[in-house]
Amino acid sequence: MSDIFSSGQFDFGEVTNNYSSSKDVLNEQGMNIGRHVNSYGQEDWADSGFAGSFSSDHVKNTMVIESSLQDNLQEEKPSTVPLASLGILRSSGRGFRRLHGEKIEFSRYDTAHIKPEPKIGPRKLSTEDILHLAGQKFIQSSSKLVDDIATPGHPFGSALIDLSYDEAKGVELVHNLLASAEKVGQQQYDRASRLLIQCCRFSSDTGNSVQRVVYYFCEALRERIGWESGRLKSSGKKHLVDLNVALMRSDPAIIAYHQEVPFNQIIQFTGMQAIIDHVAEAKRVHVIDLDIRNGVHFTVLMQALVERQKCPLELLRITAVGTNSRSTMEETGERLASFAQSMNISFSFGVVMVSDMLDLKENLFGLDSEETVAVHASFTLMTMVAIPGRLEYLMRIIRNINPCVMVVVEIEGNHNSPVFVNRFIEALFFHGALFDSLEDCMGQNNSNRKILESMYLSLGIQNIVAAEGEERTCRHVNISVWRAFFSRFGMVEEGLSTSALYQVNLVAKNFACVDSCTFDMDGKCLILGWKGTPLYSLSAWKFV
């Protein structure tokens, strides 16, 4: 067993995953993305439900944007887009990293995880629809390059029909953004900057979800161009405030997100149920939380434990682990203690504070042999992907503690590619779904939504797009990568119980936007998505 853990530091950038990788896309037939998705080639773009010719009025609307852009760039020869990046775009032809795994059998969700193809008619296209149509246009325009000279062709091809003016403008806007990212990847900064001028002209941080996501990606590209071209002395690293980390706070925007967008509540209830299932026969329960935030999820745990009839609870002990914000964690502990008292629960709360995760020791937890220990890691491990030595050290400590279960919640993204353009495309589709969910759940003019996007999501986008090296701390990887990493520590995946999956249904139905939520199983892991795009994963593990 010891040999497993001494094979060197884990490389999060080299694990092949089930959703996408630049290695797979070199196959001319498209990208083989594993059991979730079929292989998609370029021909799939045209088979998306949009057929026939594009109306002349709509062509005219978008040709104004395109012709002015071509005038600005006509003195420079276009360069071909990298094959790997085209492959990633092709994979989004019928949905970017679609959820097509094992269904969760809910009465109203038995087909909800499969999003229908865009259809001709009055239905409003989602942000992802616009992104993938723009990707189609980008591939078509790139495929028309012969000896670095663009050949003339229809501005959209046969795949688009009956788009509204706003939808057509959105497609063109995203197309220009993709073209700009390509030029940045090729270090053609002047051309990229001119493309960004067009993007900035038609994007807005107060517009629809397409305009908003393009706006923030434009800002991130501007910063990257600045430091790569030497106009800025550094990448301007800022304190990264991730939306999930920000949930520790209790400001109105965070509270509104918790109340109006279903993901956080679904994750909390399902994750706590997974712990409850594994401590069913324990009288003394000790939960170690690696990032407790506001601790509201433990109120769910308390209510479930106090209702047990066969095995009455003698003690619930919670230990919060952190490297900063001790006072905030202590305030969380006081609130939980007050709630426990109201439930007549014998309760103990402690904080393990270390200046560096390398200082964490088992004896700091004061473990009791009569306790049953569980570990809760919600949006925690991803923060250490950039510092794998510390992450591996933390996992060795947890392995030595040997909890009965470790519940892990992570971003289901692939934002750690060393290839800039690949990472950009992955992040664009991921955030497109996030922005779309905020618009559908909170409305376009919601002030709390504006705060969430500008204060939290924008900084994550900026870090993924503009930063490199140690400054690029936002390195989300998906469940396939985590499986490979956990296997090094002798961890095996535990199935989620029927009760845990029932929590998904129970919580989701309380939200008006539930029909756009998608739930799927990747093996034993629950994947939560929006209109088919994976966003979050929840899994349970034990050490053997």
C-alpha positions as CSV (number, residue, x, y, z in Angstrom):
1,M,0.0,0.0,0.0
2,S,2.8,2.4,0.8
3,D,4.1,2.3,-2.8
4,I,0.9,3.9,-3.9
5,F,1.6,7.0,-2.0
6,S,5.3,7.4,-2.9
7,S,5.1,7.7,-6.7
8,G,5.7,11.5,-6.8
9,Q,3.5,14.5,-6.9
10,F,0.2,14.2,-8.7
11,D,-0.1,16.2,-12.0
12,F,-3.6,17.6,-12.3
13,G,-2.9,18.8,-15.8
14,E,-2.2,15.4,-17.3
15,V,-5.2,13.2,-16.3
16,T,-7.4,12.2,-19.1
17,N,-11.0,12.9,-18.2
18,N,-14.4,11.8,-19.5
19,Y,-15.5,15.1,-20.8
20,S,-12.8,16.8,-22.7
21,S,-9.1,16.9,-23.3
22,S,-6.9,18.3,-25.9
23,K,-5.3,14.9,-26.4
24,D,-8.6,13.3,-27.5
25,V,-9.6,16.1,-29.9
26,L,-6.7,15.2,-32.3
27,N,-8.9,12.4,-33.6
28,E,-10.2,13.6,-36.9
29,Q,-13.6,12.0,-36.2
30,G,-14.1,14.3,-33.2
31,M,-13.6,14.0,-29.5
32,N,-14.3,10.8,-27.7
33,I,-15.6,12.0,-24.4
34,G,-16.3,8.7,-22.7
35,R,-19.6,7.2,-21.6
36,H,-21.5,10.4,-21.2
37,V,-21.2,11.6,-24.8
38,N,-21.0,10.3,-28.3
39,S,-18.1,11.2,-30.6
40,Y,-18.9,14.5,-32.3
41,G,-17.3,15.6,-35.5
42,Q,-17.7,18.9,-37.4
43,E,-20.7,17.5,-39.2
44,D,-22.7,17.5,-35.9
45,W,-22.8,21.2,-35.9
46,A,-25.1,21.3,-38.9
47,D,-27.3,18.6,-37.5
48,S,-28.6,20.6,-34.5
49,G,-32.1,21.3,-35.7
50,F,-31.3,24.5,-37.6
51,A,-31.6,23.9,-41.3
52,G,-32.2,26.0,-44.4
53,S,-31.1,29.5,-45.2
54,F,-30.8,32.4,-42.8
55,S,-33.3,35.2,-43.5
56,S,-31.9,38.2,-45.3
57,D,-33.0,40.6,-42.6
58,H,-31.1,38.8,-39.9
59,V,-28.0,38.5,-42.1
60,K,-28.2,42.2,-42.6
61,N,-28.3,42.8,-38.9
62,T,-25.2,40.9,-38.2
63,M,-23.3,41.8,-41.3
64,V,-23.0,45.3,-40.1
65,I,-20.9,44.1,-37.2
66,E,-18.9,41.7,-39.3
67,S,-18.1,44.0,-42.1
68,S,-16.8,46.7,-39.9
69,L,-14.6,44.2,-38.1
70,Q,-13.2,42.9,-41.4
71,D,-12.4,46.4,-42.5
72,N,-10.3,46.8,-39.3
73,L,-8.4,43.6,-39.9
74,Q,-8.0,43.4,-43.6
75,E,-4.4,44.4,-43.6
76,E,-3.4,41.4,-41.6
77,K,-3.5,37.8,-42.7
78,P,-5.6,35.5,-40.5
79,S,-3.9,32.5,-38.9
80,T,-5.4,29.1,-38.6
81,V,-6.9,28.1,-35.3
82,P,-5.2,25.2,-33.4
83,L,-6.7,21.8,-34.2
84,A,-7.2,20.9,-30.5
85,S,-9.2,24.1,-29.9
86,L,-11.5,23.3,-32.9
87,G,-12.1,19.9,-31.4
88,I,-13.2,21.3,-28.1
89,L,-15.7,23.5,-29.9
90,R,-16.9,20.6,-32.0
91,S,-17.7,18.7,-28.8
92,S,-20.2,21.4,-27.9
93,G,-22.2,20.8,-31.1
94,R,-25.1,19.2,-29.4
95,G,-24.3,20.5,-26.0
96,F,-21.0,21.1,-24.3
97,R,-20.0,18.1,-22.2
98,R,-23.6,16.9,-22.1
99,L,-25.1,14.9,-19.3
100,H,-26.1,11.6,-20.8
101,G,-25.2,9.1,-18.1
102,E,-27.3,6.9,-15.8
103,K,-30.6,8.5,-15.1
104,I,-31.8,9.3,-11.7
105,E,-35.3,7.8,-11.5
106,F,-37.5,10.7,-10.2
107,S,-41.1,10.8,-11.3
108,R,-40.6,14.3,-12.8
109,Y,-36.9,14.1,-13.7
110,D,-36.6,10.8,-15.5
111,T,-35.8,12.7,-18.7
112,A,-34.9,16.1,-17.3
113,H,-31.1,15.5,-17.6
114,I,-31.4,15.3,-21.4
115,K,-31.8,18.8,-22.9
116,P,-33.6,18.9,-26.2
117,E,-31.9,20.2,-29.3
118,P,-32.5,23.8,-30.2
119,K,-35.7,23.9,-32.3
120,I,-37.1,26.2,-34.9
121,G,-39.8,28.4,-33.3
122,P,-40.5,31.1,-30.8
123,R,-38.6,29.4,-27.9
124,K,-35.9,31.6,-26.5
125,L,-32.4,30.2,-27.1
126,S,-30.4,29.6,-23.9
127,T,-26.9,31.1,-23.4
128,E,-25.4,27.8,-24.2
129,D,-27.4,27.6,-27.5
130,I,-25.9,31.0,-28.5
131,L,-22.4,29.9,-27.5
132,H,-22.5,26.6,-29.5
133,L,-24.0,28.4,-32.6
134,A,-21.2,30.9,-32.3
135,G,-18.7,28.0,-32.0
136,Q,-20.2,26.5,-35.2
137,K,-19.7,29.8,-37.0
138,F,-16.2,30.0,-35.8
139,I,-15.4,26.5,-37.0
140,Q,-16.9,27.2,-40.4
141,S,-15.0,30.4,-40.8
142,S,-11.8,28.7,-39.7
143,S,-12.3,25.8,-42.1
144,K,-12.6,28.3,-45.0
145,L,-9.0,29.4,-44.6
146,V,-6.8,28.2,-47.5
147,D,-3.1,29.1,-47.3
148,D,-3.9,31.6,-44.6
149,I,-6.4,33.4,-46.9
150,A,-10.1,33.4,-45.9
151,T,-12.4,32.2,-48.6
152,P,-15.7,33.9,-49.0
153,G,-18.8,32.1,-47.8
154,H,-22.2,32.5,-46.2
155,P,-21.8,34.4,-42.9
156,F,-23.6,31.7,-40.9
157,G,-24.0,28.7,-43.2
158,S,-27.0,26.4,-43.1
159,A,-27.1,25.7,-39.4
160,L,-28.8,28.9,-38.3
161,I,-32.4,29.9,-39.1
162,D,-35.0,32.2,-37.7
163,L,-32.9,33.8,-35.1
164,S,-34.2,37.0,-33.5
165,Y,-32.1,40.2,-33.9
166,D,-30.8,39.8,-30.3
167,E,-29.9,36.1,-30.8
168,A,-28.1,36.8,-34.1
169,K,-26.2,39.7,-32.4
170,G,-25.3,37.4,-29.6
171,V,-23.9,34.7,-32.0
172,E,-21.8,37.3,-33.6
173,L,-20.6,38.7,-30.3
174,V,-19.4,35.3,-29.1
175,H,-17.8,34.6,-32.4
176,N,-15.7,37.7,-32.1
177,L,-14.8,36.8,-28.6
178,L,-13.6,33.4,-29.7
179,A,-11.6,34.9,-32.5
180,S,-10.0,37.3,-30.0
181,A,-9.1,34.5,-27.7
182,E,-7.5,32.6,-30.6
183,K,-5.4,35.6,-31.5
184,V,-4.3,36.0,-27.8
185,G,-3.3,32.3,-27.9
186,Q,-1.2,33.1,-31.0
187,Q,0.3,36.2,-29.4
188,Q,-1.3,38.4,-32.0
189,Y,-2.2,41.1,-29.5
190,D,-3.0,43.9,-31.9
191,R,-5.5,41.8,-33.8
192,A,-7.0,40.5,-30.5
193,S,-7.4,44.0,-29.2
194,R,-9.3,45.1,-32.3
195,L,-11.6,42.2,-32.0
196,L,-12.2,43.1,-28.3
197,I,-13.2,46.6,-29.3
198,Q,-16.1,45.1,-31.2
199,C,-16.9,42.8,-28.3
200,C,-16.9,45.7,-25.8
201,R,-19.1,47.7,-28.0
202,F,-21.9,45.2,-28.0
203,S,-21.5,43.5,-24.6
204,S,-22.7,44.9,-21.2
205,D,-22.6,44.0,-17.6
206,T,-26.3,44.8,-17.3
207,G,-27.5,43.2,-20.5
208,N,-28.7,39.7,-21.2
209,S,-26.7,36.7,-20.0
210,V,-24.8,36.4,-23.3
211,Q,-23.8,40.1,-23.2
212,R,-22.8,39.8,-19.6
213,V,-20.6,36.7,-19.9
214,V,-18.9,38.2,-22.9
215,Y,-18.3,41.4,-21.0
216,Y,-16.4,39.7,-18.2
217,F,-14.4,37.5,-20.5
218,C,-13.5,40.6,-22.5
219,E,-12.2,42.3,-19.4
220,A,-10.2,39.2,-18.6
221,L,-8.7,39.1,-22.1
222,R,-7.8,42.7,-21.9
223,E,-5.8,42.1,-18.7
224,R,-4.1,39.1,-20.2
225,I,-3.1,41.1,-23.3
226,G,-1.8,43.8,-21.0
227,W,0.6,41.7,-19.1
228,E,1.6,39.4,-22.0
229,S,2.4,42.4,-24.2
230,G,4.3,44.2,-21.4
231,R,1.8,47.0,-21.0
232,L,1.3,45.8,-17.5
233,K,4.1,44.8,-15.2
234,S,2.3,41.8,-13.8
235,S,-0.9,40.0,-14.2
236,G,-2.3,42.2,-11.5
237,K,-3.1,39.4,-9.1
238,K,-6.1,40.3,-7.0
239,H,-7.6,38.6,-4.0
240,L,-9.7,35.9,-5.6
241,V,-13.2,35.8,-4.0
242,D,-14.9,32.7,-5.3
243,L,-18.7,32.6,-5.2
244,N,-18.6,29.3,-3.2
245,V,-16.1,30.7,-0.7
246,A,-18.1,33.9,-0.4
247,L,-21.0,31.8,0.8
248,M,-19.4,32.1,4.2
249,R,-20.7,35.6,4.3
250,S,-24.2,36.7,5.1
251,D,-24.6,39.7,2.8
252,P,-27.9,40.2,1.0
253,A,-26.5,39.0,-2.4
254,I,-25.3,35.7,-1.0
255,I,-28.6,35.1,0.9
256,A,-30.5,35.9,-2.3
257,Y,-28.4,33.3,-4.2
258,H,-29.0,30.7,-1.6
259,Q,-32.8,31.3,-1.7
260,E,-33.3,31.8,-5.4
261,V,-30.8,29.5,-7.1
262,P,-31.2,25.8,-6.3
263,F,-27.7,24.4,-6.5
264,N,-26.4,25.4,-3.0
265,Q,-29.4,23.9,-1.1
266,I,-29.4,20.7,-3.2
267,I,-25.7,20.2,-2.4
268,Q,-26.2,20.9,1.3
269,F,-29.1,18.6,1.8
270,T,-27.7,15.8,-0.3
271,G,-24.2,16.0,1.2
272,M,-25.6,15.9,4.8
273,Q,-27.8,13.0,3.9
274,A,-24.7,11.1,2.7
275,I,-23.0,11.7,6.1
276,I,-26.2,10.7,8.0
277,D,-26.3,7.4,6.1
278,H,-22.8,6.5,7.3
279,V,-23.3,7.5,10.9
280,A,-26.6,5.8,11.3
281,E,-25.5,3.6,14.2
282,A,-23.1,6.1,15.8
283,K,-24.0,7.6,19.2
284,R,-21.1,10.0,19.2
285,V,-20.6,11.7,15.9
286,H,-17.6,13.9,15.0
287,V,-17.7,15.8,11.6
288,I,-14.5,17.5,10.4
289,D,-15.4,20.3,8.0
290,L,-12.5,21.6,5.8
291,D,-14.3,24.8,4.9
292,I,-17.3,25.4,7.1
293,R,-18.4,28.8,5.7
294,N,-21.6,29.8,7.4
295,G,-22.3,26.3,8.7
296,V,-26.0,26.3,7.7
297,H,-25.6,22.8,6.3
298,F,-25.1,21.5,9.8
299,T,-28.6,22.5,10.8
300,V,-29.8,19.9,8.4
301,L,-27.6,17.3,10.0
302,M,-28.8,18.2,13.5
303,Q,-32.4,17.9,12.6
304,A,-31.9,14.5,11.0
305,L,-29.8,13.2,13.9
306,V,-32.2,14.3,16.6
307,E,-35.1,12.5,14.9
308,R,-33.4,9.1,15.0
309,Q,-35.3,6.6,17.1
310,K,-33.2,3.4,17.1
311,C,-29.9,5.1,18.0
312,P,-30.3,8.2,20.1
313,L,-27.5,10.8,19.7
314,E,-25.2,11.3,22.7
315,L,-22.9,13.9,21.2
316,L,-22.4,15.8,18.0
317,R,-19.0,17.3,17.6
318,I,-18.0,19.6,14.8
319,T,-14.4,20.7,14.0
320,A,-13.8,23.5,11.5
321,V,-10.4,23.6,9.8
322,G,-8.9,26.8,8.3
323,T,-5.9,28.9,7.7
324,N,-7.6,32.2,8.3
325,S,-10.8,33.9,9.4
326,R,-10.8,32.3,12.9
327,S,-13.3,34.8,14.3
328,T,-15.7,34.1,11.5
329,M,-15.6,30.4,12.2
330,E,-16.0,31.0,15.9
331,E,-19.1,33.0,15.1
332,T,-20.4,30.2,13.0
333,G,-19.8,27.9,16.0
334,E,-21.8,30.1,18.3
335,R,-24.8,30.1,15.9
336,L,-24.6,26.3,15.6
337,A,-24.3,25.9,19.4
338,S,-27.4,28.0,19.8
339,F,-29.3,25.9,17.2
340,A,-28.2,22.7,18.9
341,Q,-29.4,23.9,22.2
342,S,-32.8,24.7,20.8
343,M,-32.9,21.1,19.5
344,N,-31.7,19.7,22.9
345,I,-28.5,18.2,21.3
346,S,-25.3,17.7,23.3
347,F,-23.0,19.7,21.1
348,S,-19.3,20.6,20.9
349,F,-17.6,22.9,18.4
350,G,-13.9,23.5,17.8
351,V,-11.6,25.3,15.5
352,V,-8.3,23.9,14.1
353,M,-6.4,26.9,12.8
354,V,-3.1,26.6,11.1
355,S,-1.1,29.2,9.2
356,D,-0.2,26.7,6.6
357,M,-1.8,23.4,5.7
358,L,1.6,21.7,6.1
359,D,1.2,22.5,9.8
360,L,-1.9,20.4,10.2
361,K,-1.5,17.4,12.5
362,E,-3.8,14.6,13.6
363,N,-3.4,15.4,17.3
364,L,-4.9,18.8,16.7
365,F,-8.3,17.1,16.3
366,G,-8.4,15.5,19.8
367,L,-9.9,12.3,18.3
368,D,-11.8,10.0,20.6
369,S,-11.9,6.3,19.9
370,E,-15.6,6.2,20.7
371,E,-16.4,8.7,18.1
372,T,-17.4,8.0,14.5
373,V,-15.6,10.5,12.3
374,A,-16.8,11.9,9.0
375,V,-15.1,14.5,6.8
376,H,-17.0,17.2,4.8
377,A,-15.1,18.9,2.0
378,S,-17.3,21.3,0.0
379,F,-15.5,23.4,-2.6
380,T,-12.2,23.0,-0.6
381,L,-9.9,20.7,-2.4
382,M,-10.1,22.7,-5.7
383,T,-8.4,25.6,-3.9
384,M,-5.3,23.6,-3.4
385,V,-4.9,22.1,-7.0
386,A,-2.4,24.9,-7.6
387,I,-0.4,23.8,-4.6
388,P,-0.5,20.0,-4.9
389,G,2.1,19.3,-2.2
390,R,-0.2,20.8,0.4
391,L,-3.2,19.0,-1.0
392,E,-1.4,15.6,-0.9
393,Y,-0.3,16.3,2.6
394,L,-3.9,17.1,3.7
395,M,-5.1,13.9,2.1
396,R,-2.4,11.9,4.0
397,I,-3.7,13.4,7.3
398,I,-7.3,12.5,6.4
399,R,-6.2,9.0,5.5
400,N,-4.6,8.6,8.9
401,I,-7.7,9.8,10.6
402,N,-9.6,7.2,8.6
403,P,-13.1,8.7,8.6
404,C,-16.2,6.5,7.9
405,V,-17.0,8.7,4.9
406,M,-15.5,11.8,3.2
407,V,-18.1,13.8,1.3
408,V,-16.6,15.8,-1.5
409,V,-18.3,18.7,-3.5
410,E,-16.4,20.3,-6.4
411,I,-16.9,22.4,-9.5
412,E,-17.4,20.0,-12.4
413,G,-15.2,21.9,-14.7
414,N,-12.0,21.5,-16.8
415,H,-10.3,24.8,-16.2
416,N,-6.8,23.6,-15.6
417,S,-5.5,23.0,-19.1
418,P,-2.0,24.4,-19.8
419,V,-3.2,25.4,-23.2
420,F,-4.8,28.8,-22.9
421,V,-7.4,28.6,-25.7
422,N,-8.6,25.2,-24.5
423,R,-9.0,26.6,-21.0
424,F,-10.8,29.7,-22.3
425,I,-13.3,27.7,-24.3
426,E,-14.1,25.3,-21.4
427,A,-14.5,28.3,-19.0
428,L,-16.7,30.2,-21.4
429,F,-19.2,27.4,-21.7
430,F,-19.2,26.7,-18.0
431,H,-19.8,30.3,-17.1
432,G,-22.3,30.7,-19.8
433,A,-24.4,28.1,-18.0
434,L,-23.9,29.8,-14.7
435,F,-24.9,33.3,-16.0
436,D,-27.9,31.7,-17.7
437,S,-29.0,30.1,-14.4
438,L,-28.7,33.5,-12.6
439,E,-30.8,35.2,-15.3
440,D,-33.6,32.5,-15.2
441,C,-33.6,32.2,-11.4
442,M,-33.0,35.8,-10.3
443,G,-34.1,37.9,-13.3
444,Q,-32.2,40.3,-15.6
445,N,-32.5,43.4,-13.4
446,N,-31.9,41.9,-10.0
447,S,-29.3,44.0,-8.1
448,N,-28.1,40.9,-6.1
449,R,-27.4,39.1,-9.4
450,K,-25.3,42.0,-10.5
451,I,-23.3,41.9,-7.3
452,L,-22.7,38.1,-7.6
453,E,-21.5,38.5,-11.2
454,S,-19.3,41.5,-10.7
455,M,-17.8,40.7,-7.3
456,Y,-17.4,36.9,-7.4
457,L,-17.9,35.3,-10.8
458,S,-15.9,37.9,-12.6
459,L,-12.8,37.4,-10.5
460,G,-12.9,33.7,-11.1
461,I,-13.1,34.3,-14.9
462,Q,-10.2,36.8,-14.6
463,N,-8.1,34.3,-12.8
464,I,-8.7,31.5,-15.2
465,V,-8.2,33.6,-18.3
466,A,-5.6,36.2,-17.3
467,A,-3.3,34.5,-14.8
468,E,-0.6,31.9,-15.2
469,G,1.8,30.0,-13.0
470,E,1.3,30.4,-9.2
471,E,-1.1,33.3,-9.7
472,R,-3.6,31.1,-11.5
473,T,-5.2,29.6,-8.4
474,C,-8.6,28.9,-9.9
475,R,-8.0,25.4,-11.4
476,H,-11.2,23.4,-11.4
477,V,-10.9,19.8,-12.5
478,N,-13.7,17.3,-12.9
479,I,-14.6,14.0,-11.2
480,S,-12.5,11.9,-13.5
481,V,-9.4,13.8,-12.4
482,W,-10.4,13.5,-8.7
483,R,-10.9,9.8,-9.1
484,A,-7.4,9.4,-10.3
485,F,-6.1,11.5,-7.5
486,F,-8.1,9.8,-4.7
487,S,-7.0,6.4,-6.0
488,R,-3.4,7.3,-4.9
489,F,-4.6,7.3,-1.3
490,G,-6.5,4.0,-1.3
491,M,-9.9,5.6,-1.5
492,V,-13.0,4.0,-3.0
493,E,-16.2,5.6,-4.1
494,E,-19.3,5.0,-2.1
495,G,-22.7,5.0,-3.7
496,L,-25.2,7.6,-2.7
497,S,-28.3,6.2,-1.0
498,T,-31.8,6.4,-2.3
499,S,-32.5,8.8,0.6
500,A,-29.6,11.1,-0.5
501,L,-30.9,11.2,-4.1
502,Y,-34.4,11.8,-2.8
503,Q,-33.1,15.0,-1.2
504,V,-32.2,16.2,-4.7
505,N,-35.9,15.9,-5.8
506,L,-37.2,17.2,-2.5
507,V,-35.2,20.4,-2.6
508,A,-35.3,21.1,-6.3
509,K,-39.1,21.1,-6.6
510,N,-39.2,24.1,-4.3
511,F,-37.6,26.3,-7.1
512,A,-39.5,27.7,-10.0
513,C,-36.6,27.1,-12.3
514,V,-36.3,23.4,-11.5
515,D,-37.1,22.3,-15.1
516,S,-33.8,23.7,-16.2
517,C,-31.8,21.8,-13.6
518,T,-30.2,18.6,-14.8
519,F,-29.2,15.7,-12.5
520,D,-27.1,12.8,-13.6
521,M,-25.0,10.0,-12.3
522,D,-21.4,9.5,-13.3
523,G,-20.8,6.1,-11.8
524,K,-21.5,6.7,-8.1
525,C,-21.1,10.5,-8.3
526,L,-24.0,12.9,-8.6
527,I,-23.6,15.6,-11.3
528,L,-25.7,18.8,-11.0
529,G,-26.0,20.9,-14.2
530,W,-28.0,23.6,-15.9
531,K,-29.8,22.7,-19.1
532,G,-27.4,19.9,-19.6
533,T,-24.1,21.6,-18.9
534,P,-22.3,20.0,-15.8
535,L,-21.6,22.5,-13.0
536,Y,-21.1,20.6,-9.7
537,S,-20.2,17.1,-8.5
538,L,-21.0,15.4,-5.2
539,S,-19.4,12.2,-4.2
540,A,-18.8,10.1,-1.1
541,W,-15.5,8.2,-0.4
542,K,-14.0,5.9,2.2
543,F,-10.4,4.6,2.8
544,V,-9.6,1.0,2.4
